[in-house]
Every structure is written in structure tokens, then in C-alpha cells.
């Protein structure tokens, strides 16, 4: 498994509840959903210069 960088993140409680629902709908953890969304945003913005690694199933 690839190394992961851990860091604290403060979110608005309403945003967190929305992420919980969304991640449950897609059968992911909240952490996995956030990583998926961030990775997708970085790729779509053209900031990822090489093909991204495929995330491992949780």
C-alpha cells in the first residue's frame, strides 16, 4: 500500500454531513470520497502531469 500523508482538516459540520451522505451513496469512506474528489479536481484542472495512480479499494 502506498504511503499516505495524514493531516488535520477542519470542515463545516453541514459540509461534513453532506460528504457523509455522498460517500455512503457511493460506498466509500468519507476520507476515500474526499481523496477521490480532490484527485478528480486536480486532474480536471490540468495540475496532474502524469496519469494518476488508481486508488486502492478500501
Legacy VTK file of the C-alpha trace (Angstrom):
# vtk DataFile Version 3.0
C-alpha trace
ASCII
DATASET POLYDATA
POINTS 58 float
0.000 0.000 0.000
1.243 3.470 -0.856
2.223 5.816 1.950
-0.402 8.379 2.879
0.115 11.853 4.316
-2.041 12.380 7.405
-3.086 15.890 8.413
-5.894 17.509 10.426
-8.730 19.080 8.476
-11.468 21.307 9.846
-14.762 21.270 7.967
-18.072 22.983 8.407
-20.386 20.421 10.076
-23.004 20.803 7.338
-20.394 20.132 4.640
-19.202 17.059 6.548
-22.774 15.699 6.761
-23.159 16.169 3.005
-19.864 14.346 2.405
-21.001 11.515 4.696
-24.202 11.063 2.701
-22.424 11.295 -0.645
-19.725 8.830 0.379
-22.334 6.371 1.695
-24.232 6.633 -1.593
-21.033 5.690 -3.457
-19.956 3.030 -0.929
-16.814 4.894 0.122
-15.495 6.191 3.418
-15.620 9.956 3.893
-11.829 10.007 3.640
-11.908 7.963 0.435
-14.595 10.206 -1.052
-12.635 13.353 -0.243
-9.475 11.901 -1.776
-11.431 10.854 -4.893
-12.956 14.335 -5.283
-9.650 16.112 -4.734
-7.822 13.841 -7.177
-10.545 14.378 -9.807
-10.391 18.161 -9.320
-6.595 18.196 -9.691
-6.740 16.105 -12.884
-9.565 18.203 -14.379
-7.647 21.396 -13.589
-4.669 20.041 -15.536
-2.421 20.086 -12.481
-1.582 16.355 -12.557
1.192 15.958 -15.130
1.272 12.134 -15.207
-1.616 9.655 -15.140
-2.808 9.397 -11.527
-2.412 6.127 -9.653
-5.634 4.224 -9.362
-6.909 4.397 -5.770
-6.948 1.064 -3.982
-10.297 -0.295 -2.861
-10.946 0.134 0.826
LINES 1 59
58 0 1 2 3 4 5 6 7 8 9 10 11 12 13 14 15 16 17 18 19 20 21 22 23 24 25 26 27 28 29 30 31 32 33 34 35 36 37 38 39 40 41 42 43 44 45 46 47 48 49 50 51 52 53 54 55 56 57
